[in-house]
Amino acid sequence: MKRRAYLVTAAAATLGGCSALTDSETSEPSDDGGDPSDSPDETVDEEPGSFDRFDDLSMWTVMEGTLELDSERAYVGDQSGRMSASLNEKRVMIKRWFDQPRDLSNEFPALALATDQSTDPFVQLSDTDGNRLIMQAKVKPGLPLTHHDLGVVGTDGDPDLSSIAHVKISSWAGDSEARVWCDDLHFVSRPDTGKVLIQFDDGTRSAYTRARSTLASYGFPATAFVSTDDVGGSGYLSSDHLETLQNDGWTIASRGKTGRGLVGLSESALQDEIQGAIDWLENNGFEDGAGYFAYPLNRYDVSAMNVVDEHHDIGFIAGHAGHADLLNPALAPRAVSPTADQARSLLDRTARYRTIATLSYGDLSGETGSAFEETMSYLSDLESAGDLEVVGPDDVASNHIYDA
């Protein structure tokens, strides 16, 4: 297994699935910060990399709410940008024009974010005709600034990614003031063809009794995340099941020893939970999957992220799927138990924008099983047409982690 150093360092930590968008969530305020009159019309194709470290906020137009430098919290450099909106203001939105239209045909943004409330900040890319690509990140409150990979959640019009005029960042206020910290806006490369990962998260036998035959009929690989203490228990996959799935091309990966939430555990308990599962996988012939982890209950704090990233190549969370190459593989977003309609929309966007989408399912009984079957059929059509490729986590780890 590859061992990596987690992106959130002590210096940076000075302070603490699918989305249906409504018109109000993506509506545009009146725009009195027009395109600079001296901006050239010629489009530029710049290399991916860090674009704005929020050390000069004069580059940003505040459209709603406020934007201030915060020297007490930073991911890179000595400060970040703190966006805020009162309950009366409802939303904060900032915008930065490119010096000249930027060609993002092969790139997407990623951004270091933090918040003190539950929120899913938006990032919008607007072309020179005003059409928009809308992206989101799910940001848990109370965690240090760290990079978040943004998933495509919608469009307004038909955006021309070869001629992007400006980028906006916004967040809605909930029951309290909205506060979002931003730092290190990156542009990250995208795959040549959209990639789809299929995962099963609870280690239950339905992955074997129902999913296995369906996926075999299409020739799709998949990943089963198991809590290693549960292997062979009532209702759970046995070692024989796991060996058969691995022989079919599946990856057998970790959900920890017990599958309990990782928040608040001591360092020794975290190490035991994570390393204990790795040891079991490696000792039982599943070492190829020991580098991949799914956060149980989608719960994590900075200590959990540090330990997961110390021992794994990729850690998967619930979030907005359909991202570019991973800038932060410790928090790889995925769509959890999407409906058939949600999955279809996600797969269409993944094909169109050449992103990486992970579909995760738990028990396949009832409507979840029906949605899974319908989604796999639709995915097969897209793959047969050459619009998408179904891959395992090894492909992403080897080829689609962006080296910042």
LUMTIKE-700731 format. One record per residue (C-alpha): residue number from 1; residue in one letter; x, z, y. Coordinates in steps of 0.001 Angstrom, whole numbers, always signed. Layout:
<recs>
[NUM,A,[X,Z,Y]]
...
</recs>
This chain:
<recs>
[1,M,[+0,+0,+0]]
[2,K,[+1053,-723,+3523]]
[3,R,[+1433,+2430,+5615]]
[4,R,[+663,+2150,+9322]]
[5,A,[+903,+4445,+12327]]
[6,Y,[-2495,+5127,+13876]]
[7,L,[-3075,+3635,+17309]]
[8,V,[-4170,+6903,+18961]]
[9,T,[-1087,+8987,+19690]]
[10,A,[-863,+12475,+21035]]
[11,A,[+68,+11044,+24434]]
[12,A,[-3010,+8840,+24457]]
[13,A,[-5289,+11714,+23477]]
[14,T,[-5002,+13715,+26662]]
[15,L,[-8803,+14078,+26628]]
[16,G,[-10848,+14393,+24127]]
[17,G,[-25043,-2849,+12501]]
[18,C,[-26831,-5292,+13677]]
[19,S,[-28382,-5200,+17128]]
[20,A,[-31644,-6585,+18426]]
[21,L,[-31188,-7126,+22149]]
[22,T,[-34026,-6798,+24617]]
[23,D,[-34195,-8721,+27890]]
[24,S,[-33612,-5519,+29858]]
[25,E,[-30430,-4739,+27937]]
[26,T,[-28802,-8049,+28795]]
[27,S,[-30443,-8880,+32125]]
[28,E,[-28185,-9712,+35002]]
[29,P,[-28257,-7861,+38330]]
[30,S,[-28146,-9827,+41543]]
[31,D,[-24588,-11067,+41875]]
[32,D,[-23044,-10782,+45318]]
[33,G,[-19506,-11004,+43974]]
[34,G,[-19243,-14751,+43742]]
[35,D,[-16583,-16922,+42224]]
[36,P,[-13504,-16848,+44453]]
[37,S,[-13589,-19997,+46544]]
[38,D,[-9949,-20766,+45877]]
[39,S,[-10275,-20615,+42082]]
[40,P,[-9037,-23880,+40493]]
[41,D,[-11469,-25815,+38314]]
[42,E,[-8857,-26597,+35663]]
[43,T,[-9177,-24505,+32496]]
[44,V,[-6138,-22631,+31209]]
[45,D,[-5316,-21855,+27588]]
[46,E,[-3325,-18607,+27641]]
[47,E,[-1753,-16837,+24696]]
[48,P,[-3629,-13881,+23160]]
[49,G,[-2465,-10432,+24173]]
[50,S,[-2998,-7643,+26672]]
[51,F,[-4801,-8919,+29780]]
[52,D,[-5761,-5918,+31930]]
[53,R,[-4470,-2344,+31672]]
[54,F,[-6762,-1020,+34425]]
[55,D,[-3893,-64,+36726]]
[56,D,[-5368,-2127,+39600]]
[57,L,[-9118,-1723,+39871]]
[58,S,[-9258,-4028,+42886]]
[59,M,[-9384,-6894,+40383]]
[60,W,[-12854,-5721,+39307]]
[61,T,[-16156,-6154,+41145]]
[62,V,[-18539,-3222,+40695]]
[63,M,[-22024,-4678,+40224]]
[64,E,[-23843,-1448,+39328]]
[65,G,[-22724,+2187,+39181]]
[66,T,[-19156,+3186,+40045]]
[67,L,[-15614,+2502,+38811]]
[68,E,[-12734,+4919,+39477]]
[69,L,[-9182,+5431,+38302]]
[70,D,[-8789,+8399,+35941]]
[71,S,[-5223,+9667,+35688]]
[72,E,[-6250,+12350,+33181]]
[73,R,[-7063,+9873,+30424]]
[74,A,[-5166,+6757,+29380]]
[75,Y,[-4506,+4546,+26374]]
[76,V,[-1640,+2601,+27951]]
[77,G,[+115,+3390,+31191]]
[78,D,[-848,+6366,+33325]]
[79,Q,[-4586,+5930,+33884]]
[80,S,[-7765,+4229,+32777]]
[81,G,[-10879,+2961,+34506]]
[82,R,[-13835,+5359,+34407]]
[83,M,[-17215,+3633,+34680]]
[84,S,[-20202,+5804,+35513]]
[85,A,[-23897,+5475,+36295]]
[86,S,[-26380,+8183,+37250]]
[87,L,[-29822,+8424,+35704]]
[88,N,[-31195,+6795,+38843]]
[89,E,[-28735,+3927,+38561]]
[90,K,[-29522,+3402,+34847]]
[91,R,[-26525,+1153,+34193]]
[92,V,[-22897,+608,+35145]]
[93,M,[-21524,-2933,+35172]]
[94,I,[-18168,-4300,+36310]]
[95,K,[-16890,-7857,+36421]]
[96,R,[-13531,-9581,+36635]]
[97,W,[-13116,-13242,+37444]]
[98,F,[-10289,-15156,+35827]]
[99,D,[-7923,-16812,+38294]]
[100,Q,[-9138,-20053,+36770]]
[101,P,[-11510,-20696,+33856]]
[102,R,[-9979,-19485,+30609]]
[103,D,[-10191,-21282,+27272]]
[104,L,[-11383,-18703,+24728]]
[105,S,[-12143,-21209,+21982]]
[106,N,[-9752,-19376,+19673]]
[107,E,[-9826,-15826,+21093]]
[108,F,[-12197,-12936,+21689]]
[109,P,[-11801,-9714,+23683]]
[110,A,[-11135,-6235,+22324]]
[111,L,[-10984,-3138,+24465]]
[112,A,[-9870,+494,+24447]]
[113,L,[-12990,+2590,+25022]]
[114,A,[-14092,+6225,+25107]]
[115,T,[-17314,+7968,+26091]]
[116,D,[-18875,+11409,+26224]]
[117,Q,[-22301,+10205,+25085]]
[118,S,[-23603,+8000,+22287]]
[119,T,[-23445,+4456,+23604]]
[120,D,[-22749,+881,+22598]]
[121,P,[-21009,-733,+25593]]
[122,F,[-21507,-4444,+26197]]
[123,V,[-18832,-7027,+26992]]
[124,Q,[-20077,-10391,+28238]]
[125,L,[-18202,-13669,+28603]]
[126,S,[-19778,-16054,+31124]]
[127,D,[-18894,-19733,+31328]]
[128,T,[-18707,-21776,+34503]]
[129,D,[-22417,-22683,+34179]]
[130,G,[-23554,-19073,+33799]]
[131,N,[-24196,-19127,+30036]]
[132,R,[-23149,-15902,+28319]]
[133,L,[-21748,-14668,+25027]]
[134,I,[-22730,-11017,+24482]]
[135,M,[-20605,-8600,+22453]]
[136,Q,[-20853,-4886,+21674]]
[137,A,[-18880,-1963,+20303]]
[138,K,[-20243,+1252,+18831]]
[139,V,[-18313,+4113,+20436]]
[140,K,[-18661,+7663,+19167]]
[141,P,[-18652,+10350,+21880]]
[142,G,[-15849,+12814,+22374]]
[143,L,[-13015,+10784,+20843]]
[144,P,[-9812,+9673,+22590]]
[145,L,[-9453,+6211,+24059]]
[146,T,[-8700,+3734,+21312]]
[147,H,[-9173,+35,+20731]]
[148,H,[-12554,-1176,+19539]]
[149,D,[-13118,-4596,+18025]]
[150,L,[-16209,-6204,+19549]]
[151,G,[-18918,-7904,+17512]]
[152,V,[-20964,-10852,+18769]]
[153,V,[-24597,-9724,+19115]]
[154,G,[-26221,-12548,+21057]]
[155,T,[-26094,-15300,+23655]]
[156,D,[-27869,-16293,+26830]]
[157,G,[-27909,-20084,+26920]]
[158,D,[-25215,-22059,+25120]]
[159,P,[-21881,-20635,+26286]]
[160,D,[-18906,-22986,+26477]]
[161,L,[-16033,-20831,+25264]]
[162,S,[-13511,-23405,+26430]]
[163,S,[-14391,-22643,+30066]]
[164,I,[-15006,-18922,+30610]]
[165,A,[-15222,-17923,+34267]]
[166,H,[-15407,-14139,+34068]]
[167,V,[-15812,-11083,+31847]]
[168,K,[-18257,-8195,+32376]]
[169,I,[-18273,-4695,+30883]]
[170,S,[-21448,-2609,+31038]]
[171,S,[-23178,+445,+29615]]
[172,W,[-26638,+1954,+29957]]
[173,A,[-27333,+5539,+30904]]
[174,G,[-29317,+7476,+28301]]
[175,D,[-30632,+10972,+28810]]
[176,S,[-27617,+11814,+30937]]
[177,E,[-25123,+10124,+33222]]
[178,A,[-23353,+7178,+31598]]
[179,R,[-19581,+7570,+31542]]
[180,V,[-17330,+5090,+29766]]
[181,W,[-13546,+4922,+30003]]
[182,C,[-11895,+1495,+29682]]
[183,D,[-8283,+534,+29143]]
[184,D,[-6119,-2276,+27769]]
[185,L,[-8436,-5282,+27668]]
[186,H,[-6921,-7549,+25016]]
[187,F,[-7611,-11084,+23899]]
[188,V,[-7309,-11434,+20124]]
[189,S,[-7057,-14487,+17893]]
[190,R,[-9912,-15607,+15629]]
[191,P,[-9851,-17149,+12118]]
[192,D,[-10019,-20912,+11642]]
[193,T,[-13163,-20371,+9536]]
[194,G,[-15589,-17464,+9644]]
[195,K,[-14939,-14783,+7023]]
[196,V,[-17521,-12625,+5236]]
[197,L,[-16858,-9465,+3226]]
[198,I,[-19454,-7990,+842]]
[199,Q,[-19304,-4263,+134]]
[200,F,[-21159,-1546,-1779]]
[201,D,[-20695,+1892,-383]]
[202,D,[-22170,+4622,-2565]]
[203,G,[-20651,+3977,-5986]]
[204,T,[-24106,+3812,-7604]]
[205,R,[-24808,+1774,-10707]]
[206,S,[-26948,-780,-8868]]
[207,A,[-23718,-2443,-7766]]
[208,Y,[-23141,-3163,-11458]]
[209,T,[-26677,-3644,-12757]]
[210,R,[-27988,-5796,-9916]]
[211,A,[-25235,-7041,-7591]]
[212,R,[-22728,-8079,-10237]]
[213,S,[-24782,-10887,-11773]]
[214,T,[-25930,-12188,-8398]]
[215,L,[-22422,-12366,-7001]]
[216,A,[-21037,-13862,-10217]]
[217,S,[-23554,-16706,-9976]]
[218,Y,[-22150,-17600,-6548]]
[219,G,[-18523,-16781,-7303]]
[220,F,[-18365,-14199,-4502]]
[221,P,[-15845,-11325,-4514]]
[222,A,[-16989,-7886,-3400]]
[223,T,[-15722,-4346,-2872]]
[224,A,[-17085,-1144,-4408]]
[225,F,[-16160,+2020,-2511]]
[226,V,[-16274,+5030,-4807]]
[227,S,[-16018,+8776,-4416]]
[228,T,[-13602,+9318,-7246]]
[229,D,[-15007,+12720,-8290]]
[230,D,[-18371,+11001,-8914]]
[231,V,[-17054,+8248,-11187]]
[232,G,[-18850,+8546,-14530]]
[233,G,[-21465,+10953,-13177]]
[234,S,[-25207,+10479,-13611]]
[235,G,[-26319,+7387,-11699]]
[236,Y,[-22780,+6497,-10663]]
[237,L,[-20400,+3785,-11794]]
[238,S,[-18209,+4691,-14757]]
[239,S,[-14570,+3777,-15268]]
[240,D,[-15688,+1055,-17677]]
[241,H,[-18031,-351,-15022]]
[242,L,[-15221,-363,-12509]]
[243,E,[-12819,-2097,-14887]]
[244,T,[-15399,-4796,-15585]]
[245,L,[-16054,-5313,-11873]]
[246,Q,[-12323,-5527,-11188]]
[247,N,[-11959,-8115,-13948]]
[248,D,[-14730,-10065,-12199]]
[249,G,[-12641,-10173,-9017]]
[250,W,[-14011,-7096,-7254]]
[251,T,[-11887,-4637,-5294]]
[252,I,[-12333,-963,-6224]]
[253,A,[-11649,+1078,-3089]]
[254,S,[-11902,+4619,-1736]]
[255,R,[-14690,+6673,-228]]
[256,G,[-12644,+9841,-650]]
[257,K,[-12574,+12311,-3523]]
[258,T,[-15995,+13816,-2937]]
[259,G,[-17577,+11505,-363]]
[260,R,[-18166,+14395,+2041]]
[261,G,[-17988,+13917,+5807]]
[262,L,[-14500,+14229,+7228]]
[263,V,[-15349,+15778,+10602]]
[264,G,[-13940,+19265,+11134]]
[265,L,[-11871,+19427,+7954]]
[266,S,[-8483,+21089,+8094]]
[267,E,[-5368,+18956,+7796]]
[268,S,[-4809,+20100,+4206]]
[269,A,[-8447,+19407,+3257]]
[270,L,[-8267,+15945,+4806]]
[271,Q,[-5061,+15145,+2949]]
[272,D,[-6581,+16370,-308]]
[273,E,[-9749,+14308,+213]]
[274,I,[-7860,+11117,+1086]]
[275,Q,[-4730,+11375,-1050]]
[276,G,[-6650,+12711,-4038]]
[277,A,[-8795,+9568,-4158]]
[278,I,[-5756,+7332,-3740]]
[279,D,[-4002,+9094,-6615]]
[280,W,[-7028,+8620,-8861]]
[281,L,[-7321,+4920,-8053]]
[282,E,[-3624,+4296,-8580]]
[283,N,[-3491,+6314,-11806]]
[284,N,[-6517,+4519,-13276]]
[285,G,[-5477,+925,-12650]]
[286,F,[-7222,+319,-9303]]
[287,E,[-4182,+447,-7068]]
[288,D,[-5060,-2888,-5410]]
[289,G,[-8036,-1230,-3732]]
[290,A,[-6394,+2049,-2785]]
[291,G,[-5484,+682,+642]]
[292,Y,[-9115,+368,+1786]]
[293,F,[-11447,+3142,+2871]]
[294,A,[-15091,+3552,+3925]]
[295,Y,[-15817,+6600,+6095]]
[296,P,[-18438,+8731,+4265]]
[297,L,[-21654,+9187,+6240]]
[298,N,[-19961,+7128,+8995]]
[299,R,[-18560,+10387,+10355]]
[300,Y,[-15043,+10739,+11706]]
[301,D,[-12996,+12481,+14357]]
[302,V,[-9469,+11847,+15593]]
[303,S,[-7906,+13890,+12777]]
[304,A,[-9829,+11918,+10170]]
[305,M,[-8852,+8612,+11786]]
[306,N,[-5194,+9630,+11834]]
[307,V,[-5147,+10541,+8142]]
[308,V,[-7173,+7501,+7068]]
[309,D,[-4903,+5172,+8976]]
[310,E,[-1780,+6887,+7695]]
[311,H,[-2789,+6072,+4119]]
[312,H,[-4872,+2892,+4345]]
[313,D,[-4635,-660,+5593]]
[314,I,[-8277,-809,+6751]]
[315,G,[-10946,+1837,+7356]]
[316,F,[-14553,+589,+7585]]
[317,I,[-17253,+2077,+9824]]
[318,A,[-20844,+1226,+10711]]
[319,G,[-20852,-874,+13863]]
[320,H,[-21353,-4338,+15300]]
[321,A,[-19949,-6836,+12812]]
[322,G,[-18731,-10319,+13699]]
[323,H,[-15383,-9635,+15394]]
[324,A,[-12101,-11460,+15856]]
[325,D,[-8911,-10537,+14005]]
[326,L,[-8736,-6744,+13850]]
[327,L,[-6892,-5104,+16708]]
[328,N,[-7719,-1632,+15330]]
[329,P,[-8012,-1792,+11534]]
[330,A,[-8614,+1964,+11372]]
[331,L,[-12132,+1313,+12725]]
[332,A,[-13275,-1996,+11239]]
[333,P,[-16988,-2463,+12098]]
[334,R,[-19522,-3608,+9527]]
[335,A,[-23287,-4165,+9273]]
[336,V,[-24850,-1504,+7037]]
[337,S,[-27869,-2514,+4901]]
[338,P,[-29003,-5331,+7222]]
[339,T,[-32421,-6872,+6709]]
[340,A,[-32490,-10476,+5575]]
[341,D,[-33281,-11661,+9113]]
[342,Q,[-30518,-9542,+10626]]
[343,A,[-28013,-10799,+8071]]
[344,R,[-29047,-14419,+8594]]
[345,S,[-28500,-14138,+12359]]
[346,L,[-25166,-12416,+11823]]
[347,L,[-23998,-15073,+9364]]
[348,D,[-25040,-17878,+11705]]
[349,R,[-23020,-16319,+14528]]
[350,T,[-20091,-15706,+12191]]
[351,A,[-20039,-19382,+11227]]
[352,R,[-20483,-20650,+14771]]
[353,Y,[-17902,-18409,+16422]]
[354,R,[-15461,-18109,+13502]]
[355,T,[-15522,-14337,+13342]]
[356,I,[-15206,-11738,+10575]]
[357,A,[-18426,-10102,+9357]]
[358,T,[-18703,-7344,+6773]]
[359,L,[-22016,-6704,+5010]]
[360,S,[-22347,-3275,+3402]]
[361,Y,[-25105,-2132,+1034]]
[362,G,[-25951,+1163,-614]]
[363,D,[-28440,+1427,-3441]]
[364,L,[-30103,-1948,-4082]]
[365,S,[-33564,-728,-4920]]
[366,G,[-36666,-1844,-3038]]
[367,E,[-36405,-3837,+172]]
[368,T,[-32635,-3455,+380]]
[369,G,[-32242,-5265,-2940]]
[370,S,[-34574,-8063,-1870]]
[371,A,[-32707,-8460,+1437]]
[372,F,[-29409,-8570,-449]]
[373,E,[-30631,-11318,-2801]]
[374,E,[-31992,-13426,+52]]
[375,T,[-28826,-12959,+2088]]
[376,M,[-26543,-13998,-767]]
[377,S,[-28542,-17194,-1253]]
[378,Y,[-28253,-18059,+2423]]
[379,L,[-24554,-17159,+2432]]
[380,S,[-24010,-19484,-531]]
[381,D,[-25496,-22384,+1424]]
[382,L,[-23199,-21713,+4365]]
[383,E,[-20138,-21414,+2162]]
[384,S,[-21002,-24588,+257]]
[385,A,[-21206,-26401,+3595]]
[386,G,[-17732,-25130,+4492]]
[387,D,[-19037,-23051,+7394]]
[388,L,[-17945,-19674,+5996]]
[389,E,[-15570,-18211,+3439]]
[390,V,[-16316,-15082,+1394]]
[391,V,[-13160,-12988,+1052]]
[392,G,[-11981,-9570,-21]]
[393,P,[-10311,-6937,+2174]]
[394,D,[-6894,-8116,+1007]]
[395,D,[-7394,-11394,+2885]]
[396,V,[-8193,-9549,+6105]]
[397,A,[-5310,-7098,+5648]]
[398,S,[-2833,-9913,+4971]]
[399,N,[-4020,-12538,+7441]]
[400,H,[-6384,-11125,+10058]]
[401,I,[-4916,-7958,+11520]]
[402,Y,[-3725,-8746,+15020]]
[403,D,[-213,-7535,+15749]]
[404,A,[-359,-6144,+19253]]
</recs>
